[in-house]
Amino acid sequence: MFSAGQRIGVAVSGGADSVCLLYLLRELAPNWKLRLTVLHLDHQLRGEESRADAEFVNELARKLGMRLVSRCATLPGGNLEQAARRARLEFFAEVIESRTVDRVASGHTRSDQAETVLFRLLRGAGTAGLAGIWPVTSAGIVRPLLDVTRAEVEAFLRDRGIAWREDSTNASRRFARNRLRHDLLPQLQRDWNPELPEALARTADWALAEESYWESEIDRLESQWLRFESHAVLLKASFAQELPLAAARRLVRRAIERAKGDLLGVDSGHIEEVLSLARRDLGSGRVQTPGLDICRSFEWIRFAVAAEIGSFCIPATVPGALAIPRSSRVISLELVEKLETFGPSEYVYNGEMGCVDWGRLSGSLELRSWMPGDRYRPIGHAGIKKLKTLFQHARVPYWERSQWPVLVAGNSVVWTRRFGPAAEFAAGPECRTVLTVRETETA
């Protein structure tokens, strides 16, 4: 969990677990030359009680001669437990990224582990969920008390006469976790297994070992099956047929985590829906998970944070460079006199650049996104084609279509990405001035 000389942030709420952790690390810190900082996040959910907790932690840090870093959080509505957890993780990430500390230690115990495993089991979690709370995370959070029960924590504090704060909301049945802790778990212990908390914690130990192996295996599979874009993750749909089911499920979890940043609210049912989407004969469909839009088009499944992508329409100045909104691509328009650059055979679309006869254009030009109903006759085609038909033949995923650039003059399509200039506007041997249309990535 620690390396010699590291700066460790100790997350202290004022409760028994976190106060115990602070005293233990203070005692052990000289062994590894650790430098401790107290971290406190005020969720501002309990009014005066929250302020009293903050004052308690402030006084504790002063008494122990430690630096204190504190923040106040403003939580959105909805699920307060999830919002509070997210606020804490953002706070921890902030102090680590700012190099204030190297790692953050939190006071989760074996009792918390048992409750987490039972809670996730009731929600239908798979093996990954049953691994519960990880002792060490890739985000730099460690849990040194994960093999210690809540009863042992309180006994430690009482034996030494160390005070702590009680959170009044811990007794409220309003929160699902409290109902599980105070009602369901004691009933199961009484009626089924007195050692249930330890059995649940052992389940987490077993599942964690399994998941540690799978982490390295999915790292390997990720490089083969996933493709990363600026705002999305793409997964090849054939994975569902080619990989063992256990690997396929975990690869879907990895894709969701990469796209969303976490797995909050994602359960085994969502994973199975994505697998079903991948196994379909028809290459289209959609799955909604919390905060994520997952859709299939042809051979790819796309995972992206749910958001509305608007259309665009930009006046096209010639010469000029037009940035396509919400992308890293630019359309460059230039005028070239016939004898300056081109030979007789180069006045056609060559896959990289479109060549348009400037003399055939009239009125103002606009660069806009594709619209349903757009149609034109590309060079080499005998008749007019709908862009939608061209998309289907070229297997263009539908999430790429909404931002597909189309150059128009009035109601006429002059040029579009990949399919090139319209035959009626294409530069030919008689053309005197060529409008070149080139699409490039910005540096």
C-alpha positions, 0 to 999 in steps of 0.5 A: 500500500505504501512506499517509503517516504510517500505523502499520504492523505488520511481521509478523516470524517470524524467517525470511529473508522477514520479516527482509528486509521489516523492514529494507527498510521501516525504510530506506524508512519516512522517505519516507512518515513510516511508524511501524513496529511489529514483530508476532510470533506464536508458534505453539508448534509447535516447542517450544524452537525456537519460543521461540528464534524469539520471542527472536530477534525480540524482540532484533531489535526491541530492536536496531532500536529498534522496538516489539514486539507478540507473542502465543502461539497455541494451535492446534486439531487437524486441518490445522495449516497452515490453523490456523496461517494462521487464527491469524495472520489473527486476530492481524493483525485484532486489532492493526488493530481495536485501532488499534495499527496501521493496516495489517500488512505480511507477507513473501510473495514471488514464489516464494510466489506461484508455489507458491500458484498451482500448489497451487490449480491442482492443487486445481481452483481457478478464476480467483479462486483462480489470482489467488493472494496479493493485494498488498493485501487489504480486511482491511488486509494488504499484501505489499510483497515480492510482486515479489521472489523468495526468492533475491533476499531471501536475497542481500539479507540475505547482502550486508548480513550480516543474520542470520535464522532457519531453520524446521526444519519448512520441510524436512518433507515432512509438509506439502503445501506443502513437498512441492510446494516441494521436490519437485514444482515442481523436477521440473516446472522440470527436465522441462517449463519452467525458467521455471515459477515466473515463468510461474505468478506471471504467471498470478497477475498476469493473474488478479488483474487479472481479479478486480479487475474482477469485484470491482466487478461483484459488488459491484453484483450483490450488492445485487440478488441477496443478502439478509442476515439476522442469521446467514445470507445468502440468494441468489435461486435464479433468479440461475443462469438470469438471470446469465452463468455467470462472474457466477453463479459469482462471486456464489456465492463472494461469498455463501459468503464473506459467510456464512462469513467466508472461502473456506478449503476452498471449491473450484470443485466446491462452486461447481458444486454450488450452481449445480446446486442453483439450477437444479433444478426442485424448490425444495429440496435441500442442499449441504455445504461446509467449515463451511457449510450451504447449502440451498434452499427454494422460490426462496431458497438460504440460506448459514449457518454449520453449527449445530444449532438447538434447539427452545424451550418457554417458559411464557407469563405473561399479561400478558407479553413472551416473547423468541423464543430466538436471534432478535430477535423478541418475542411480547407478550400483553395482556388487553383488556376488550371495550369498552376498544379494539375495535369489533365488527369487530375481534375477528378476526386482522388480520395484525398482531395475533391476538385470542383469547377469554380465557374459552375458554382453560383451563390454562396457556399455553406458547409453543414452536417448531413441531413436526412434526404440529402441526395446527389450524383457522385462522380462515376455513378449513373444516377442520383443517390441518397447519402443514406444509401451511400452510407449503408454501402460504405458501412458508415456507422450511424454515429458518424453520420450526424457530423458528416460534412456536406458542402452545398450551394443553395439546395445543391450538394457540391461535395461530401466526405469520402464520396467526393464532388457532385458530377455536375460540379466536378472539375473537367479538362475545360475547367479554368479555375479549380476549387480544391476541397481537402479534409485534414486532422488538426495538429 
